[in-house]
Amino acid sequence: MANSKKTPAQKTDRENAENGFVAPEVLRDSLQTVLVQLLDLQLVGKQIHWNVVGPNFRDLHQNLDEIVDIARRGSDEIAERMRALHATPDGLAATVTKYTKLEQPVNTEILTTNAVDMVVKALQTTVGVMREVHDPVDEADPTTADILHQYIADLEQQAWFISAETRKP
């Protein structure tokens, strides 16, 4: 076998990892918009979780934690994807406050039936943003669009679960 020592001028693919795909502006902006909604979905979900009262409290209380977990996982995955594409995620509170599209819940106790409506609307808004940016994201980077697909499916499933709490056959 030939000498496997490398001279300083030689580089491996691993050493050049930072020279990969750089996200175009539309991809960076789209992911930043999604990141803001996912971060705020966590906050909205927890605010309602802490203050929900009424019939079927326990099930809704626990389901809200599932939604928060999905949003937390999603925001981390989106932010880390941004970093992998040489974009800088901004999750500062001021940025989330300025750019969120989610309605903010009241700072009082929330009846379970009202909580259901609030959460479903927050989920639908978050998914709506993801669907809105999907095509430009897919055009710029199909791999990143695959990440959106999974979170769209997960959040739409949660909207269905939650909305069934108050739906009448």
BELZI-V52342 format. One record per residue. PHI is phi as a letter, one per 40 degrees, with the letter a starting at -180 (999 if undefined). PSI is psi in whole degrees, -180 to 180 (* if undefined). D_LAST is the distance of its C-alpha to the last C-alpha in Angstrom with 2 decimals. Layout:
phi: (PHI	PHI)
psi: (PSI	PSI)
d_last: (D_LAST	D_LAST)
//
This chain:
phi: (999	c	d	c	c	b	c	d	c	c	b	c	d	c	c	b	d	c	c	c	d	b	c	c	d	c	c	d	c	c	c	c	c	c	d	c	c	c	c	c	c	c	c	c	d	c	d	c	d	c	b	c	a	h	d	g	d	c	c	c	d	c	c	c	c	c	c	c	c	c	c	c	c	c	c	c	c	c	c	c	c	d	c	c	c	g	b	b	c	b	b	c	d	c	c	c	d	c	b	c	b	c	c	c	c	c	b	a	c	b	c	d	c	c	c	d	c	c	c	c	c	c	c	c	c	c	c	d	c	c	c	c	c	d	c	c	c	c	c	c	a	d	c	c	c	c	c	c	d	c	c	c	c	c	c	c	c	c	c	c	d	c	c	c	d	b	c	b	c)
psi: (143	161	124	2	143	145	161	-25	-19	142	147	168	-38	-41	-21	19	-32	0	22	-161	133	125	132	166	-43	-37	-44	-48	-41	-45	-35	-40	-43	-43	-45	-44	-41	-40	-43	-32	-37	-46	-45	-45	-43	-39	-45	-43	-45	-25	4	141	157	-168	140	29	-53	-47	-45	-42	-46	-38	-34	-36	-36	-42	-44	-41	-43	-46	-40	-47	-42	-43	-39	-43	-41	-46	-42	-34	-41	-46	-40	-27	16	36	153	112	145	104	21	147	-41	-36	-44	-46	-42	-36	-1	148	1	139	144	135	164	161	53	179	146	121	140	-41	-38	-37	-41	-50	-43	-45	-44	-42	-41	-41	-46	-37	-45	-47	-38	-41	-44	-41	-35	-40	-8	-53	-46	-36	-47	-40	-40	-36	93	-29	-43	-35	-34	-36	-44	-40	-45	-41	-32	-49	-45	-43	-35	-37	-42	-39	-40	-47	-50	-45	-25	-19	-36	0	143	136	*)
d_last: (73.16	73.99	74.21	70.66	71.79	70.52	72.57	71.11	70.53	68.16	64.46	61.64	58.19	56.96	59.46	58.26	54.57	54.55	55.64	52.32	49.88	49.75	46.55	47.11	46.22	42.92	41.76	43.02	41.41	38.04	37.99	39.12	36.23	33.73	35.65	35.37	31.58	31.24	33.73	31.98	28.54	30.26	31.58	28.43	26.48	29.23	29.53	25.91	26.26	29.31	27.98	24.36	23.93	21.38	18.46	17.84	21.07	22.48	19.76	19.50	23.30	23.81	21.39	23.32	26.44	25.08	24.54	28.02	29.50	28.21	29.52	32.78	33.30	32.54	34.90	37.61	37.24	37.32	40.32	42.15	41.53	43.02	46.05	46.44	46.59	49.15	46.91	46.78	43.37	43.21	40.90	42.78	40.89	42.53	41.35	37.73	37.88	39.48	37.30	33.78	31.04	28.60	28.03	29.55	27.76	29.43	31.98	30.59	28.00	24.46	21.51	18.87	16.19	18.96	20.02	16.74	17.16	20.83	20.55	18.06	20.47	23.44	22.12	21.38	24.83	26.55	25.11	25.98	29.55	29.75	28.64	31.08	34.00	33.12	35.30	38.40	38.01	37.67	40.72	42.76	41.74	39.29	39.58	38.16	35.33	34.37	33.96	31.60	29.52	28.81	27.88	25.61	23.72	23.73	22.58	19.80	18.55	18.81	16.93	13.96	14.47	14.90	12.14	9.58	11.30	9.87	6.62	3.84	0.00)
//
